[in-house]
Amino acid sequence: MNRRQFLIQSSLFSASSLISIGTHGWAARSIAAVNPNPHRLIVVFLRGAIDGLSVVIPYLEPTYYTDRPKIAIPQPGQPNGVLDLDGKFGLHPALSPLIPLWQQKSLAFVHACGSNDETRSHFDAQDYLESGTPGIKSTRDGWMNRLLGIISDKNPIQAVSVGATTPRILLGNRAVANLASGRNAGNRQQIDKPQVASAFDRLYGNNDAIGRTYREGRLARTELLKDLEAEMKMANNGATLPNGFPGDAQRLARLMARDPRIQMSFLAVGGWDTHINQGASQGQLARNLEQLGKGLIALQTGLGAAYQNTTIVVMSEFGRTIKENGNGGTDHGHGNVMWLLGGGIRGGTVYGKWAGLEPSQRDRGRDLAVTTDFRDVLGTVLTRRLAVDASKLQEVFPGYQPQVMDLI
């Protein structure tokens, strides 16, 4: 194994560092020197295009039921019916643990939301939402990395991604820390052995770009492992954490609650491409939603008091067709629903202009039309919660000036 591959597998160099090595080292600071109550951002990306019409259900629309004879969620009051939100929209019953957050007004939805690009390619649509430049494939960095460039205080774990590799949304000039997914996230690797670490420290002791990047990666890994070890000792009285998204969410939330240096984080959850046997109140989608709901509650409870200073954004690349297909599922669509959780949210409301589901109101006669650009939602969060100056938003979303919404 060559040195470069060893460092990659040891999670010392993120993809961002390898693509574009920055010229500035981190200014290491103690936790005490950091703002103890920073505003945080957590982005949860649902890869595969979740069916937003089965998450926040327009149960007063007759077309919803005529076009979905197998997969429609029954109206409120019926067996396994939707959980009424506002007399017009209802929540999938598998997400019932989120209802207290709705009632406490720390949960909101923006319906008919998405990208202005019409692609139905998962790859392209995810790329556009992560780059923040729909329709432009040449953008090299992600909008969260550009945001980090605006708000960065150059600490080694200010931005954390959960997963094996750095996602598109965090690629760029600013290096980010990667936290492995699953119960073995805190396991020691070869690079953590004192003899190996010492050898690499000597090898990369020079003050060149590679040397600085190596030291920054070592510092980030050391700090995350310290937090993980402390958290795992406290969590569940020494028991291992559960698998999947709820476990990753719980682990990340506790790290963020303990360490205010972590200001931004990203998690991705797959399994939402429901072309076949999607199900209604029960079935494939319902099972996935149940785990998603558990994970979001794990974030809320794990953050503790820090939840009030945190905004959680849940997004997906596009929605799904209004009409179910012949396999009891849905195909790639357009408009979808974005979720907002956290302190400062004007929750208990379904936002967005609702165009309706009638054929004349649809996008190209088949999909929910997009009436709110996803960048307007994100821009509102950045200005109102992360104190980003509105004049800086075009640095985060080149070529677009987000319209600040009345969400926060």
Summary of the structure (lengths in Angstrom):
residues: 408
radius of gyration: 21.6
end to end distance: 50.3
largest distance: 69.7
contacts: 1394
relative contact order: 0.21
helix: 39%
strand: 14%
